[in-house]
Amino acid sequence: MGLKGMMKKFAGRIMAALLVAAVVSSGNFGSIATVNAEGETTASDNEAEALIVPNQMYEYDCGGGTACVGVLIANPTGITDVTFYVWGAENEQDDIISVAGTKVADNQYEARIDATAHMTGGMIYHAYATRNGVSEILGMASATMENANMTQIAQTLTSPTGTVVLVDRSQNIFGIYTYDGAQYVYVRGNYCTTGAGGCTPTGTYSIGRKGYAFGTADYTCYYYSGFIGGTYLFHSVLYYPGTHRIKSGKLGRYLSHGCIRLDINDAKFLQDYVLSGSTVYIYK
């Protein structure tokens, strides 16, 4: 999440993306464009966004040592309240708290928390809603603290867009940084899953082609952003085909065929915020 200027330099760009209303549509995948490192086919650029848009979880620094967590709800019909459960990633749930969400819009709720007390080893948060008198989970997400070594490495990079994405393969974490005129400032980061046996390539690349979804008969992944043509991608974890029901959501592991798997909220954020042409640096 990052308590060093999160939202200071990029509020307009990302919040505009977050506040776009979720759309529910139907249809089928378009024609095959390429086969990526996972051995999967990516859908064509003119593919309709055929699947139900998921709820979007997000977090940002709201000042004074506090963090704001929120959710954008694809279908808010019948929802009367939202509660966020938040805890640090270390020591399981020994510091878990529940915070009532404040309704920001018909489809948006937020809550403010003490980030210094609930960011040990990173932060995990879930959102639950009451819909027509019945409790249901809206989503879950996590965020890591800024990594000091990664921040130092970011200062050695350049990017034509002023934004860089770094991946530390040894820790399976990633970070997004934006240049503020003097240095690269941490924007967002989290755990990720890289290639089994170290097959995710190291080196300097750039963000290229983006798309909504791809998959096989066994699973679907969302919000992909290529960094080596259509072969290696940032994308969401694996979902059962044609759904937003997680099939394999493990992060911080070596499991992929070379692509970099992210929490779906991070994959969406990266796709919206990081412009094509931005520098990607992967190291170990």
Backbone torsions as a table, in degrees:
resi	resn	phi	psi	omega
1	MET	NA	-56.3	172.6
2	GLY	90.4	116.1	179.4
3	LEU	-103.4	26.6	178.3
4	LYS	-118.9	65.6	173.2
5	GLY	94.3	17.7	177.0
6	MET	-58.7	129.0	180.0
7	MET	82.0	-4.6	-176.7
8	LYS	-72.4	-38.1	-174.3
9	LYS	-104.9	-10.6	-171.6
10	PHE	-131.9	16.5	-175.2
11	ALA	-56.4	-45.5	-177.4
12	GLY	-60.5	-46.8	-174.5
13	ARG	-67.4	-50.6	-173.1
14	ILE	-78.9	-37.5	-179.6
15	MET	-68.7	-31.4	174.1
16	ALA	-61.7	-39.2	178.8
17	ALA	-69.7	-40.7	-178.5
18	LEU	-65.0	-32.1	-172.7
19	LEU	-89.6	3.5	172.7
20	VAL	-66.6	129.9	-177.2
21	ALA	-63.1	137.9	177.1
22	ALA	-69.4	142.7	-176.9
23	VAL	-117.8	137.2	174.6
24	VAL	-108.0	123.9	-179.5
25	SER	-139.5	175.6	-179.0
26	SER	-136.0	161.9	-179.3
27	GLY	148.7	-165.5	-177.9
28	ASN	-127.5	163.8	177.1
29	PHE	-64.8	149.1	177.8
30	GLY	-81.6	-160.4	-175.8
31	SER	-73.4	158.2	-179.7
32	ILE	-71.1	136.5	177.7
33	ALA	-104.5	-44.8	-177.5
34	THR	-163.3	169.3	174.4
35	VAL	-110.7	126.6	-176.2
36	ASN	-96.7	-171.1	-174.8
37	ALA	-68.4	-15.9	177.4
38	GLU	-84.9	-2.1	-175.3
39	GLY	76.1	25.4	-176.1
40	GLU	-113.9	160.7	177.6
41	THR	-99.5	135.2	175.1
42	THR	-94.8	146.5	-176.9
43	ALA	-78.8	158.8	-176.5
44	SER	-71.1	161.5	-177.3
45	ASP	-62.4	-29.5	-176.7
46	ASN	-92.9	14.4	176.7
47	GLU	-63.8	136.2	171.9
48	ALA	-71.5	146.4	175.3
49	GLU	-74.1	91.8	-162.9
50	ALA	-81.2	-17.2	-171.9
51	LEU	-105.5	162.0	179.4
52	ILE	-62.8	127.8	178.4
53	VAL	-69.0	128.8	-177.5
54	PRO	-76.6	165.6	169.4
55	ASN	-63.4	146.5	-177.8
56	GLN	-110.8	118.1	174.3
57	MET	-90.8	146.6	177.6
58	TYR	-154.3	164.2	177.8
59	GLU	-150.4	154.4	177.5
60	TYR	-160.8	161.6	178.4
61	ASP	-74.8	119.8	179.2
62	CYS	-111.5	20.5	168.6
63	GLY	91.1	155.0	175.4
64	GLY	65.3	29.9	-179.8
65	GLY	76.4	14.8	179.5
66	THR	-113.2	157.4	176.4
67	ALA	-123.0	146.2	173.5
68	CYS	-105.7	130.4	173.9
69	VAL	-114.2	149.3	-176.2
70	GLY	-153.8	171.0	177.0
71	VAL	-144.4	135.3	170.4
72	LEU	-102.8	123.9	-170.0
73	ILE	-101.0	124.3	-178.1
74	ALA	-63.9	-39.5	-179.9
75	ASN	-132.9	93.8	-176.0
76	PRO	-83.4	2.6	-176.5
77	THR	-57.0	126.3	175.3
78	GLY	85.4	-3.6	-179.5
79	ILE	-82.4	129.2	-178.8
80	THR	-110.4	-22.9	178.7
81	ASP	-160.9	158.4	178.6
82	VAL	-133.5	136.7	176.7
83	THR	-122.8	135.5	176.9
84	PHE	-103.9	134.5	173.7
85	TYR	-110.8	125.4	-170.7
86	VAL	-131.7	138.5	174.9
87	TRP	-156.2	161.5	176.5
88	GLY	-75.4	153.1	-175.2
89	ALA	-73.1	-21.9	179.2
90	GLU	-89.0	153.9	174.4
91	ASN	60.3	36.9	176.2
92	GLU	54.3	-124.0	-173.3
93	GLN	-115.6	38.1	-176.8
94	ASP	-70.2	-15.7	-178.9
95	ASP	-119.4	22.8	-175.3
96	ILE	-64.1	138.8	174.9
97	ILE	-131.8	158.1	172.6
98	SER	-118.6	136.1	-177.9
99	VAL	-132.0	128.0	177.8
100	ALA	-68.2	133.0	178.5
101	GLY	-77.1	144.3	174.3
102	THR	-96.2	131.2	-179.3
103	LYS	-74.5	116.9	179.4
104	VAL	-94.2	-36.5	177.0
105	ALA	-152.0	175.3	-178.1
106	ASP	-56.2	-31.5	-176.2
107	ASN	-115.7	19.0	-173.5
108	GLN	-141.5	129.6	175.8
109	TYR	-129.1	146.6	177.4
110	GLU	-137.3	160.0	173.6
111	ALA	-143.6	149.6	179.0
112	ARG	-107.1	134.0	-178.5
113	ILE	-132.3	164.2	174.5
114	ASP	-82.1	100.8	-175.0
115	ALA	-68.1	-31.9	-178.0
116	THR	-66.0	-26.0	-178.5
117	ALA	-92.3	-13.0	-173.0
118	HIS	-134.0	32.2	178.2
119	MET	-123.0	19.1	-179.0
120	THR	-65.3	111.9	-178.3
121	GLY	73.6	11.4	-175.0
122	GLY	112.0	169.3	-177.4
123	MET	-121.6	138.8	174.9
124	ILE	-119.7	136.5	178.0
125	TYR	-144.8	141.4	177.6
126	HIS	-120.2	151.4	175.7
127	ALA	-121.8	128.4	176.9
128	TYR	-119.0	144.2	178.6
129	ALA	-123.5	155.6	167.4
130	THR	-102.0	115.6	180.0
131	ARG	-119.1	117.6	-178.9
132	ASN	51.6	39.9	176.0
133	GLY	83.7	0.5	-176.9
134	VAL	-118.9	135.4	179.4
135	SER	-77.3	139.3	175.7
136	GLU	-146.3	149.9	177.6
137	ILE	-84.4	133.8	178.6
138	LEU	-93.4	-30.6	-179.1
139	GLY	168.8	172.1	178.2
140	MET	-144.3	151.9	-179.0
141	ALA	-156.9	169.2	177.4
142	SER	-143.1	162.2	178.1
143	ALA	-150.6	139.0	178.8
144	THR	-98.4	161.2	172.6
145	MET	-75.2	162.3	176.5
146	GLU	-59.8	136.1	178.2
147	ASN	-96.2	119.1	-172.9
148	ALA	-61.7	-41.3	-179.6
149	ASN	-65.7	-40.6	178.9
150	MET	-63.4	-39.5	179.2
151	THR	-62.9	-39.6	177.1
152	GLN	-63.0	-43.2	179.7
153	ILE	-64.3	-38.0	-179.5
154	ALA	-57.3	-33.3	-177.6
155	GLN	-68.4	-17.3	-179.7
156	THR	-88.9	-3.9	-174.0
157	LEU	-100.1	162.3	170.6
158	THR	-129.5	156.7	178.8
159	SER	-151.6	135.8	-179.5
160	PRO	-65.7	-18.9	-179.3
161	THR	-99.4	-8.6	-175.9
162	GLY	82.1	7.1	178.3
163	THR	-127.6	137.4	177.5
164	VAL	-127.3	149.4	173.9
165	VAL	-118.9	125.7	178.7
166	LEU	-115.0	143.6	176.4
167	VAL	-129.6	121.4	174.5
168	ASP	-96.2	104.7	-175.9
169	ARG	-69.6	-25.3	-178.8
170	SER	-72.3	-27.5	-179.8
171	GLN	-110.8	-7.9	-175.6
172	ASN	54.8	54.9	173.5
173	ILE	-131.0	156.7	174.7
174	PHE	-131.9	160.9	176.8
175	GLY	-146.1	145.4	175.8
176	ILE	-113.5	131.1	-176.7
177	TYR	-129.4	145.4	177.2
178	THR	-126.1	137.9	-178.7
179	TYR	-77.5	128.1	-177.2
180	ASP	-103.3	12.3	-178.3
181	GLY	103.6	-17.7	178.9
182	ALA	-128.7	-33.5	-177.5
183	GLN	-159.1	168.0	174.1
184	TYR	-83.7	124.9	-176.0
185	VAL	-107.2	134.5	179.8
186	TYR	-62.8	132.7	179.7
187	VAL	-110.7	-51.7	-175.2
188	ARG	-162.1	149.9	176.3
189	GLY	-162.2	169.6	-178.0
190	ASN	-173.4	179.3	171.4
191	TYR	-73.4	152.8	174.8
192	CYS	-140.4	170.1	174.9
193	THR	-117.3	127.9	-179.2
194	THR	-112.4	-171.5	-170.3
195	GLY	-71.0	139.1	175.7
196	ALA	-60.4	136.4	179.6
197	GLY	69.3	17.5	178.7
198	GLY	73.6	29.2	-174.9
199	CYS	-82.8	-6.6	171.8
200	THR	-71.2	123.7	-174.5
201	PRO	-69.9	144.6	172.5
202	THR	-92.8	161.1	178.6
203	GLY	132.3	-172.2	-178.0
204	THR	-108.2	128.0	-177.2
205	TYR	-136.9	-167.9	176.3
206	SER	-146.1	151.9	179.1
207	ILE	-68.8	132.1	-178.9
208	GLY	-121.2	-121.1	-173.6
209	ARG	-68.2	140.9	179.8
210	LYS	-123.6	158.4	177.6
211	GLY	-164.0	173.7	-174.1
212	TYR	-82.8	-50.0	-173.0
213	ALA	-154.5	156.7	172.1
214	PHE	-153.1	170.9	176.9
215	GLY	168.4	-169.5	177.2
216	THR	-127.5	-170.1	176.2
217	ALA	-69.9	-12.8	-176.1
218	ASP	-97.6	-27.5	-177.6
219	TYR	-163.2	166.4	176.9
220	THR	-128.6	142.2	173.1
221	CYS	-121.8	152.1	-173.3
222	TYR	-121.8	157.7	171.4
223	TYR	53.2	67.3	-179.2
224	TYR	-94.6	145.2	176.1
225	SER	-133.9	114.6	-178.1
226	GLY	-75.0	147.4	173.2
227	PHE	-127.4	-9.5	166.8
228	ILE	-135.4	88.0	-176.8
229	GLY	54.8	-135.9	175.9
230	GLY	-103.2	14.3	-175.2
231	THR	-90.3	-45.8	179.6
232	TYR	-117.3	131.8	-171.9
233	LEU	-134.4	151.2	156.0
234	PHE	-85.1	135.2	176.5
235	HIS	-159.5	172.1	-180.0
236	SER	-69.1	169.7	169.9
237	VAL	-64.8	177.6	-172.7
238	LEU	-86.8	136.0	177.3
239	TYR	-119.5	154.9	173.2
240	TYR	-60.2	142.5	-170.3
241	PRO	-55.3	131.1	175.8
242	GLY	72.5	16.1	-178.8
243	THR	-134.4	177.9	168.3
244	HIS	-117.2	38.8	173.6
245	ARG	-102.1	118.2	-172.8
246	ILE	-64.5	131.8	174.5
247	LYS	-98.4	-44.2	175.7
248	SER	-142.3	104.5	-175.4
249	GLY	-107.8	16.4	-175.5
250	LYS	-68.7	133.0	176.0
251	LEU	-123.6	161.3	-178.2
252	GLY	75.7	22.5	-176.4
253	ARG	-125.3	171.4	172.7
254	TYR	-109.2	94.4	-171.2
255	LEU	-133.9	-24.2	-170.8
256	SER	-81.6	178.1	174.3
257	HIS	-92.3	11.9	178.7
258	GLY	135.6	-27.0	176.1
259	CYS	-69.3	166.3	-179.5
260	ILE	-111.1	112.4	-177.8
261	ARG	-88.5	137.5	-179.5
262	LEU	-127.3	157.8	164.4
263	ASP	-53.2	142.8	-174.0
264	ILE	-59.0	-32.5	178.3
265	ASN	-68.7	-37.2	176.5
266	ASP	-69.9	-38.2	178.6
267	ALA	-63.3	-41.0	178.4
268	LYS	-67.2	-43.0	179.1
269	PHE	-61.0	-48.4	-179.2
270	LEU	-59.0	-44.1	-178.5
271	GLN	-63.9	-40.0	-178.2
272	ASP	-75.3	-41.0	-169.2
273	TYR	-90.7	-39.5	-174.5
274	VAL	-87.9	113.2	-175.5
275	LEU	-73.0	151.8	173.2
276	SER	-58.1	139.7	-175.6
277	GLY	96.2	-11.8	179.4
278	SER	-66.6	146.3	-178.5
279	THR	-72.8	137.0	173.2
280	VAL	-118.6	127.6	178.3
281	TYR	-125.8	120.6	-178.7
282	ILE	-114.8	128.9	-176.5
283	TYR	-141.6	171.1	177.5
284	LYS	-138.2	NA	NA
